[in-house]
Structure formats: C-alpha cells, structure tokens
Amino acid sequence: MLRVHRVKIDDIYVPTARRKTLHPETVRHLAEDILENGMKMPIQVRHDGKRHVLVEGLHRLEAAKWLGEAAIDAYLVQARKH
C-alpha cells in the first residue's frame, strides 16, 4: 500500500524529457482547480539515493510551484530510470 509523503518541491528533480511535455495552459487551469478543490492526487516520485525524481505529475508539480507551495504530497514508488 502506498503512503503519502510530504516532499519539498525544491528537492524534486524533473528529467529533461519530462519538461518537454509541459503545457502552461494546463498548469494554470490545474492551479485554479487546486485552489478551489485542493490537490486530489499526489504526484509520484522515486528516490535515487540523493534526491527525489519525478515519475508522474509534472503539471500538478508545476501548479503547486505556481501557487507558491513549498512542499507537495507524493507517493514514493519503485520505478525504472527514464
């Protein structure tokens, strides 16, 4: 069973290939929804020994940054490197 962890946003590394899939308009709409309804689903990260690496949830992560959040809820998962 996955447990939710609170992770500092500054401690999350986003792989370059993931950054290319970012849509700013989606981030804006998602940020508005988070303000109204809260974060519905934690992002997914894996730990590579030094830092947390984003696996899923780029738009949620960017929306949290846009809202000025310092930390975000995340599932710590076992995942292959991209």
N, C-alpha and C positions, 0 to 999 in steps of 0.2 A: 504494500500500500504506500502510495506517495504521500509525503508530508510536505506542507508548505513551509518554506524558509524565507526569512526576510533578508534580502541581499542588497548591499549598497549598489546603486546604479553605476557609480564610478568604478566599481570593481568588476564590471561585466565587459568582456571583450566581444566585439561583434566582428566576425570574419568578413573580409573584404567582399567575398562573393555574396554574402547576405546583404551588405549595404547597397548593392546594386539593385535590389528588389524593392527598395523603399519608395513609397508613394506618399508625398507630403499631404495631399488632399485626404487620403485615408487616415493619416495621423491626426489631422485636425478634427475630422468627424469623430474619430475614436476618443480623442481627448474630451470633446464635448459630451460624449456618452458617459465617459468615466466620471466627469463632474456631476452629471445627473444621477447616475445609477451605480457608481463605484466600479472597481475592476472585477469583472465576472470570472475570469480565468487567469490563473498565474502563468507566467512565462515558463519556459523550460531552459535550464542551463546544465552544463556538465562542468565538473571541476577537473582541471588538467594538472593539478599539483601546485600551481602558483596562482591561478585566477579562475574565475567563472567564465565560461564560454557560452554564448547564446546558441541554443539549439532551435527553439521555436519562440515566436512572439516579438519579432522586430518592431512591428507597428505599435504594440502595446508598450514596449520599452520606450520607444521614441515619444509616444503620447505622454507617458509618465515624466520623461525629461522635459517636455514642452510645458507640462503643468508645474514644473519646479520641484518634483518629488526627489528626495534624497535616496530612497530605498524602494524596492518593489518586491511583491510576493513572487516566489519562484519555486518550481519543483526541481529538485536536484535529480537528474536522470543519468543513467549509463547510456552513452551514445558514442558511436564511432566518430572519429575526426572527419571533417568535411573535406 
